[in-house]
Structures are given as structure tokens and as C-alpha cells.
Amino acid sequence: MVNITPDELRKSYIDFMKRIGASQVPSASLLPENDPSTLFTGSGMQPMVPYLLGEKHPIGNEITNIQKCLRTVDIDVVGDTSHLTFFEMIGRWEFNANENNYKNKQIDAIWNWQINELGIDPSRLYISVFKGSDDWNIQKDTETIQIWSEKFKSVGIDPIVEDNPYKYGSSRGGKIFLYDEKENWWSRAGSPLDMPVGEPGGPDSEMFYDFEPNGNLLDHPASDSERFLEIGNNVFMCYKKEDIGFVKMQNPNIDYGGGLERVATALNDDRDIYNTAFFVNPKKKLMELSGKDYTDDLKSFRIILDHVRAATFLINDGAEPANSDAGYITRRLLRRAIRAGKKIGIQGNFVGALSEVYIDEATAYEDLLSNKKKVIEIVNKEEALFYKTLQQGELEIQKHLKNKGKITGTDAFYFYETYGFPLELTEEFLTESGYSIENKDSYAEAEKKHADKSRTASMGKFKGGLADQSTETTALHSAAHLLLAGLREVLGDHVHQKGSNITSERLRFDFSHDKKLTPEQIAQVEQYVNDAISSKAVTYILELPKNEAKESGVEGNFWDKYPDIVKVYTFKDNKGKVWSREVCGGPHVENTTKLGKFSILKEQSSSAGVRRIKGVISK
């Protein structure tokens, strides 16, 4: 294993990108601000969307960061060598770039970091490039092919271009593989066919590490083989879809993203991501707690290592275990980890001890270190609650046996889904009671129906992972700022935003307050918002140093996650009255005449110490 710690790898990347001119911004929260389309931040690109679409970034046009990410679609496949639910994504963005050199600048940067700084063997690096599309009259990305070719030549490697990888794989010595839009095109809508008029997009160029140089000659980067692992993707957002077709943008954008843990995997030259430095000490702790070796049960160890890590970061960012929304994912992760712990023989509580290892090693995330005590208390409480749930599951199985005289596979899945009672525990309990599961195949059938239903729901919930910036949603976003100001006016300065979900139909707004609002208070808050709207307040945008904004009393609730320069949005009327002043990234209406009448439809509890309001605007 290469002797480099996660912190050293993070520092290597950021220091390198700063040296070549990029400005660093901190990681955004795992829980996106003002983005109703997704529960979690799933990529480094996601918080950058407003700037990729043309909004000016407060600290410049060349940005770098390491973004915490979480992808729920990978929960059920965790247990193999490469999948993670929580991961860190390194990024570099260039907005309004120079079309004459932006591709060369990006490829040069990532080549020099990976090859010259880290020492990755260039003979193990493979590239994919967009082959062009006759259907859309978009040319082959010959510029990118040429740039990569020169890089390979500089280290004595023949850059053979393979234009038919599906037929020949790597058998003809290909180094640069050409693919169509299914593999090497990026837009928020996916395929060029699905892009609306006015939407930007472009070809991308992905980088892969080869773990089996002498492997199957028909393998190639887009094949199902585990031989190649993607370690980074350069998106060249240089086209805009117009009525006449795709038009080149004069000032394109760069969006580079790479998995930090995957880069570490390549450095290790070991396909197993759980053998990287990110998991060395947590793995030792888990072996100590279980008395088992990692190789005794690879899948269970990987599930525990990934899920506890993900839950630890989720709780720190505000997603405490719950029965809905983001908190449900945290609960699901922890319970799956606890079940896997039982499978490898752990008796009693263990999640808190493992979570502590991750926290102690997360020196790059100061907020997690400072919240250590709280996070571990929440983890321990959830673990104790789940053990009670398991006891309840046993009682329900006994009751079902008494009434029905049998347990089918469908029943077993019901116990799992309702009480979190896993199949293997149901089987153990039945064996001890002299029974066995009847029609066990129906468990898999019920599981598949549930998975299909969940996947369908997720496609609506997580589509694109990008905020809807329609006129209606923008209006409700501005109304949410006025709502927060109204709540602070009526209830007090202890009120801060704890989360929001804004669609084109309504806003849902969570805020810190430990009592139910009275009808009088709700009416007063409504009146504040509507008075602000009637005042014809204008939206002013000011860029300020973060500390100056905070000290001047600007409202904000994620100060440690904001960049050094922030955007302050102020709603002020022509009499000089300030109705709202808050840190945000937009978008907002130009003035409140764009809004209609605001109404609060519902006020209720969201979680301990947090209330939730549902509001709408009517014309």
C-alpha cells in the first residue's frame, strides 16, 4: 500500500490546484440548500450549477474543492470492491473559459497532478473521448484526442486510438477509446436528444486505471469488466442547444470531478477500495470489535465500514436518524451496518466506537471534530433503539405464527421492511422454534417489487440532482427569505433555517424553534411576508468577505461551509426598510412585485427543536 494518508492526498490535490491558479472553496453540506430535486449532494458539480449556467462566482472563475458526496442508489450494491455511498469528490471548475486553451489547461493540470505529483504509472492510464454524432452534427473531439496523445508521447507511450472498442476491446493496443453520447457526453438532461433548447452541455473525457494489464484483450473502459476503474472525468461544456441545433459557446466551462478514494485505489494498485488509507484504522477497529479478520466476511465488513462512515457525516450535517427524508437514509444505513455486525459475531453496541475512529481521522473537517460528542451520542441512541426494534420483531413473528401457523417469504420481507428484522434472523428464530420459511422464493419477489417501487420514486425525487430554477420556484425561493425574516421578527433571533424544499408549487421550510406556533403568530408571519411583497422591495446583491458579513448581522446558518467571499441578498424597499438580508447563492426575483400573495398552509413539528412550514404563493 502507498504510504499516503487521506489528509496528505487532500492537501496534495488542493495545493497543486492553488499553485496553478485556482481558488479553494469549502465543501458544501451533504444536505443541499434550496434544491428540491435531491435529498443529498451527490457530486462536486451540484453546488456549482448556478455558476455553470452563467452566474458570477464571488471568488473568481477558476475554482477547486473537495466535496462530500452521498449517493443512495449505491446502498444495495455496497459490499463489492469499489462502491461507496459516501465519498469525497475532488473538483476543478473554470467558468467563462478561453475556448482556445481550456481543454489543454485542464488535461495538463490533471495529468501533472496524477503522473508527476502522485506518481501514478501512465502506462496504466486509459482515456475515453467523444467520437462525435452524425445525428446531432457534433464533431469528434479531435482536440482532446490530440492533447492526450501528446501527453502519452511525452512519456514514451504510443497513443493508439481505438474507434471500435466494443468489437476490439484493448486487443489492438488502444490507449484512447472513442465512444458515443451514451458514454462521453454530459448535460443535466443526459442525452443530446433530451436536452431542452437553451441548455448547455458537451463532450467529456474520462480517465481509467487498469488493474490487470495482462487481462482479457476484449476488455475496455466501458465494458462490464472490473479491470478498469474510472478515476476522473473532464467535462468540456462547450455547446448550447438551439432551435437550429448545437452551437459552440464562445466562453465554455470546465467541470472536472474525480473520486478521491478511487485515486487512492489506483495509487495502491489494488482494486479493493477498502484497502486504502481511508479505511485502514477503521478496519483494524472493526476486526478488534468482532474478533474476525477482514477476509473472513468481505461483504459484511465493507457494508459496516461504508455505512457507519456515511451515517457519521450525515448526522454531522443535520440528517439525524428519522422515519422520512434524509434522516430515513441515515437510519437505514445504520441499521444495515448493525445487522452486518451481528452477522460477523459482534455482541452489543459497536457503531459509536467505529464512528469515533472516523471522526478522529477527519481533521480536514473541523466541524465534525467539534461535534464529535453529539454525533456519537446520536449513533449510540439509534443503535440502542434498533435493538429494541429487533425485540419487537421477534414478538411480531411469534404473534404471526400463533395466528397463521406459518411464515412465508413474503411475510419475512414484511418483517424486514416494517420492523427492520433481517431474513437471516427470521430464519434463526424460526429454526429455534421448530419452523422454517415456506415459499422462500416469495421473499425475493417481494424485495424486487419494493426495490422497483423505490427506484421509481427515487427517479422523481433525485432526477438530475439539480435545482429547478423556473419562474415559480424562484419566486418561492425569494418568499422563503422573507419567511425566515418574518419568523425571526415574530419569534426571535434564535430562529434559523434548518432546511428547505422548494418546488414550483410550494415551499417547505424547516426552522429552529421548540414550540408550536399559535394562530396569532402564524398570522403575524404571513402579514410580514405580504407587507414585504406589497412594499415593492428590490433585490440587491453584494459580495462581502465572510467574516464581515457575519459580524454585520447578515443571516446565515452554514458559516463554516461558506467560501471566504459570500453573496448577500437584501430585499429593501424605496423607503429604505430592509425586509431580509441573508447569505445565499440565488436565484431570486428582481423585486417583490414578481410575487403574489403568500399563505401558510401548515405548521408542524419536523424533529426535536425544529418546526416546519408549508407555504404557497397565489396570484
N, C-alpha and C positions, 0 to 999 in steps of 0.2 A: 504494500500500500504506500502511495506517495505521502510523505510526511508533511502535510499542509492542513492546518485547521480550518474550519469554516470561516472564522474571523479573518484569517490570513488570506483566504480566497476572496472574500468580500472586499477586503482592503486592496488586494491586487487589482481587482477589476475597477473599482471606483477611482483609485489613484491613477491608473493608466488613462481612463477616460477624461479625468480632470486635466492631465498633462497635455492632452491633445485638444483641449478647449471646451469640454463640456462642463456644465454646472450641475451639481448634485441636488436632487430634491428627495425628501424623505419618503418612505413607503406610506402609501395611503392605508386606511383601515381595511381589514377584511370585509367589513360591512360598508358598502358604498353609500356615499352621501347623495341624496336626491337622484337616485337611479332606481326606478320602479321595476326595471326589466330583469333584475337579478338579485338574488339574496346575497351573493358574495362577489368580491373582486377576484375574477378568475384569470386575469392576465395583467402584465405590466402596462399594456396598451390601454386598458379600460379607463383609468383615470385621465388619460391623455386625449380622449376623443374630442373634447371641445377645441383643443389646440390643433389637432389633425384636421379639423373641419374649418379652421381659419381664425379662431380666437387667438389673441396675442398672449403668449405665456409671460407672466410677470418677471421672470428672471432671464429671459432670452430665448433664442431659437435652437440652442443645442443643449439637450438635457440628458442626464443619466441618473439611474437609481437602481435600487434592488427592492422589488415589490413583493410583499407577502401575497400569496395566492391560495385559493381553495377551489377545487372542482369536485362537486358532488357526484358527477357521472362516473367517477373512478372508484367510488366506495366499494362496490361489489367486486371489482377486479383487483383490488389491493391484495397482495399475497404473492404476486409474481415478482420478478427481479427488478422491474422498472417503475411500476405505477405508485404514485403518491397522491393523497388527497390534498395535503398541504405541501407547498413547495415555494421556493424563492426564485423569482424571475429577474435576471439582470436585463437592463434595457438601455438603449441609446436612441434618442429621437432627434431629428433635425427638421424643423418646421421652415417652410418657405425656402427650401434649399436651392443651391445653384445647380441647374439641370446639367451643366457641363462637367461637373466633377463629383456630384453627390454619391453616385454608386461607387466610384473609385475610393472616395474618402471613407465610406462605410466598410467596404471589404478590406481595405488596407488596415483600418483600425482593428477589426475583429481578428484578422489574420495575425497581425503583430502581437496582439494580446495572447491569443491561444498558442501560437507557434513559438514566438520569440520570448514572451514573458513566462508562460506556463511550461513550455517545453513539450507540448503535445506533438507526437510524431506526425508530420504532414503526410507520410505515406499511408496513414490510417484514416485520413480525412477524405470524405467524398462529398460531392456537391450536386444539388438538383437545381435546375434552371427552367424557366418557362419556354416552351417550344413554339409559342405563337398560336394564333387561332385564325383560320380562314373564315370561319363563321362570323367572327366579330371584327375581321380586318385589323387584327392586332399582331404586330410583327414579333418574330422570335427575338428574345432578349440577347442579341449578339454582343452588346456592350458588356453585359455581366459575364458571358462566356469568355470574352477576351480578357477581362480583368482577372478572373480566376485562373485562366490559362497562364498568364504571366506570373502569377504567384507560384504555381506549381513548377514552372520552368526555372524560377529563381532558386529552387532547392533541388534541381536536377530530376524532376519527375515529369514524365511525358503526359500532358493533359489531354488524354484521348476523350473525345466527346461521343457519348453513346446516345443516338437518337431513337433507338428502339429497345429500351430496357426490358419491356415486358416479354420480348422474344429472346433476347440475347443475355439478359442479366448483366453480370460482370465478366462474362466469358471472353469478351473482345478487349479487355483491359480498360474499360471505361473508368474515368475519374469524374467526369462531369456528365450527369444524366439529364436528359430532356423529357419533361412531362407536360401534359396539357393543364387546363384550368382546374381540373379536379385536384391536382397536387400542388400546383405552383401559381396560384392566383389568390389574391386577398381583397376582400371588400367586406363591409359589415353585413351585406346581404348574401355573401358567398359567391356563387357563380355569376359571371357577367350577365347571364340570362335574367337573373333575379334582381339585378341592380336597378333601382329607380333612376329616372332622369335627374341629373344634378349630383349624383352620388360619386365620390372619388373611390378609386381602387387601383390595383396594379399588380404586376408580377412579383413573385418573391423568389428568394434563393436560399434554400435550406442547407444546413451543414450536418453531416452524419459521421459518426465514429464507427470504424469497422473492428469488431471484436474477434472476427475469425478470418484473417487474411487468406487462409487456405481453405475457406469454406466452400459451399456449393456454388458452382460457377453461374448458376441461374438466379442466385440471389441478387437483389438490387435494393436501393434505399426504400422504394415504395412497395416492396414485397412483404409478405407476412412473416418473413424470417426474423429471428431475434439477432441476426448477425449485425445489423446496422441500427444505431441509436441516434435519433435526431438530438443535436446539442445546441442548435440555434437556428434562427430564421430571420433573414433580412427582407423586409417588405419595402418595395420601391413604389410608393403611392404616387403614380405619375400620370394617371388617366382620369378623366371625368366623363361619365356617360351623358351624352346629349341626345337630342332627337335625331341628329344626323349620324349618330354612332359614338365611338370612343375618340375623345380629343385629348391630345397631350397637354398636361398642365405646365405652365411656364415656371411655376415655383412648386416643385413636388415636395413630398415629405419622406423621411426615413422612419421606419418603425422596426427596430431590432429587438428581438427578445430571445433569451436563452435560459434554460433551466440550470440554476447554479449547482444543484445536486447532480444533474446529468453531466455537467462539465467535470465535476469531481469524479464521477464514474469513469469518464474517459481517461482522466489523469491516472486513475487506479489500474486501467486496463483490465477491469473486472466488471462484467455485466451486472452484477448484483449491486444495486444502489444502496442496499443496507450494509454493505461492507465499506462504505465511505466514512470519512471522519464525522459526518453529521450524525451517525448512529453508533459509533464505537463505544462510547461510555454508556449511553442508554442500553445498548445491547448487553454490556457487562453487568449492569444493574439488574436487568431482566433475568439473566442467567443465574445471578445470585439469588434473586427472589424465588425463582422456580426450581432451582436445583437441576435444571436441564441445560443442555447445550443448544446453541442456535440451530445446529444442523439436525437436532432431534425432531423438530417440527418447524420447518422453514416458514410455512404459510401462517401459522398461529403467531410466531414471533414477529413476522412482518406486519401483520394486522395490528398487533398491540403497539409496536414501535411507531407506525404511521398514525394510528388513530389517537393515541394519547398525545402525541406531538401536535396534531391538528386541533384537538379539543383544547389544549393548553393555550394556544394562540387565539382560538376563537373566544374563549372565556375572557381573555385579557382585552379583546376588542369589543366586548359587550354582549356576546352571544352566549349568555348563561343557559344551562340546560332547561328546556321547556318542552311543551307539547305541540308547538307550532312554529312556523317560520324558521329563522336561523337557529334558534335555540333547540329546535327539534333535531337538526343535523348534529349539533353538539351532543345531545343526549344519545342519538343513535350511534355515534362514533364511540362514545364512552362505553355504552352497553355492549357493543360488538367487541370492544377490547377486553372487557371484563369476562365475557363468555369465552373468548380465546384464552384468557388467563386461567380459567378453570380447566380448560382442555389440556393445558400443559402442567397442570397439577398445583397451581398456586392456591394456597389456603388463606383466606382472609384478605384484608384490604392491601392493595399494592399500587393502585394508579397514582395516588398522591406522591409516593416515593419516586416513581418514574418521572412524573411531571416535574418534580423538583430538579432532576438532573437536566432536563431540557431548559428549565428556567435559568439555572446556574450557568449554563453554557451560552445563553443568548445575550452576551454582553453587547452585541450590536443593537439590541432593542431595550433601551434603558427603561421604558415604561413597563415592560414585562418584569424586569428585575424589581422595580419598585412596587409592583402589585403582587409579588410572589406569595405573600401570606394569604391574601384574599383568594387568589386563583386556586391554591392548594386546598383551602377550606371548602371552596365550591366543589372541587373534584372529589374530595373525601365525602362530602354530604351526598353527592349524586351516587357514589359507589354504595354507600350505606342504604340509600333509598332503593337501589336496584336489587340488593339482596332481599329486601322486604318484598319487592315485586316478584322475585323468584319464589318466595314462600307462598305468595298469593296464587301464583301459577299452579303450584302443587295442589293447593286446596281446590282450585277450579277443575283440575284434571280428576281429582277424587270425586267431585260432585258430578262431573260429566259421566264418569264410569258408573256411578250409582244410578243415574237416570237413563243412560243409553246402553250400558253394558259393554261398550267398545269405544275405541279411539281410532278414527280413520286418519289417513294422511291429510285430508282437508281439515279435520279437527286440529291436528298437530300444528298446521300452519296458522290456524286461528289463534292458538295459544301463543305462538311465537309473535304474531303481529299485534295481538291485543295486550299480552302481558310480558312480552319480551322473553318468553320461555323458549329456549332453543330446542331444536329437534332432538339433538343428542341427549339432552336432559330429560325430555319427554320419554325417549326410548329407555333410558336408565331407570326412570321412575316406574314405567310400566313393567319392565323386567323384574324389578324388586317386588312388584305387586302381582306377578304371575300373568301378566298380559303382554301383548305385542301390538304394534301398529298394524291395522288392517288396511288393505289397499294403499300401501305406502306410496305408490306412484302418484296418487292424487295430491300428495304434498307438493311435488314439483309442478304439477298442473296449476295448483292454487298460487304457488310462488310466481309462476310465469304470468298469470293473469294480473297479479298485483304489480309486478315489475312493468308490464305493458301499460297499465293504468298510470303508474307513477311516471313513466317515461313520457307519456302523452301530456301529463300535467306539467312536467318539467320543461317540455319544449315551449309551452306557452309562457311559463314563468321565467325561463332563462334565455329566451331567444336572443341570440347575438351578444348577450351580455352588455348591451349598450342602452343608454337612456333615450327615451322618446323625447325629442325636442320639438314637438308640434306646438302650434299656437296655444292650444288649450292647456297642454301640460306646462308650458312656460308661464302662462297666466297663473296657474295654481301654485307653481313654484314661488312666484312673487308673493302670492297670497299667504304662503307658508311663512315667509319672512315677517309679514305684517302680523300673522297669527302669533308667532313667537314673541314679538314685541308687545302685543296685546296681553298675552298671558303673563309676561313679566310685569307689565303695568298693573294688572289686576291682582295677581297672586304674590308677586315679589321677585327679587333678584336671584332667588335660589333656583328659579326655573331656567333650565337649559334644554336644548334639543337632545334627545336620546336616540333619534332615528326617524326616518320618514320614508313614505312610499307614495309616490305621486304619479298618477296616470292622467289621461286626458279627461277622465270623468270625475275624479275626486282626489282629494289629498287625504293621507293618513299620517298623523303626526304624533310622535311619542315625545313626552317631556317629563322632566323630573318634578314630581310633586306627590306627596304621600296621602292626599285626601281627595275624596270625590268632590268635583266642583258642584256648587249649588246652582240652581236655575238662574239666580241673580248674577252669579259670576259668569256663567256661560253667556248670558245676555250682554254683560258688560264687555266681554272679549269680542263678541260679534260686533258690537257697536263700535269698538275701537278700530277693527279692521275696516268696517264700512265707512267710518269717518275718514280714515286714511285714503280710501278709494275715492270718496267724494271730494277730497281736498285737491285732487288732480296732481298728486305728488309726482315729481320727476325722479328718475333713477340716475344717480351719479356713481361713477366707478372711479376709485382712487387706488393706486398702488402704493403700499407702505411697507417699511420694514416690519417684520412680525412683532418684535418687542414693542415698537412704537404703537402699533395698532392695539396690542393687548393692554398696554399701560394707559391708553387714552379711553379705555372702556368699550371698545368695539366688541360686540357679542361674537363669541366663537367657542366651540366646545372640543376642538381637536387640536389644540395649540401645538402639541408635541409632534403632530403629523403634518403640520403646515410647512411650506418652504420658507426660506428666510424673507422673501418678499411675498406679500399676500395681496389679494384683491378685496377691497372693502366696497360693498354695495350699500348705498344710502338712498332711502326714499325721503325726499324733502319737498314740502310744498312752497308756493310762492310767498308765503308769509314767514318762511324761514323755519317752520316747525319740522323737526326730524321725526319721522314716524318709525323708521327702522334703520339700524346701522349694524351690518353683520359681515363677517368674512364668508366668501362663497366663491364658486367658480363659474356661476352663471348656468343657463341663460335666464334672462329676466325681461320683462316688458320695459319699454322706454319710459312709460309713465302709467299711472294707475287708471287713466281713462280707458285703458285697454281691458280693465277688469269689470266684472258685473257685480251683482250683489252676493256677498259671502254669507253662507249659512252653516252652522254647526249641526250636523245630523245626529251625532252620537258622541258621548264622552264616557269612557270606561277605563278599568284598570288594564294595564298591559303586563306588568310584572311588579315585583316588590319595589315601591317607591317611584314607579313610573306610571303615568296616565297616558291615555291615547284618545285623540280626537279624530273624527271623520268629518270632513268639511267639503262643501261644493260651492261652485260659482254659478249663478243663474243670470242670464241677460235680462 
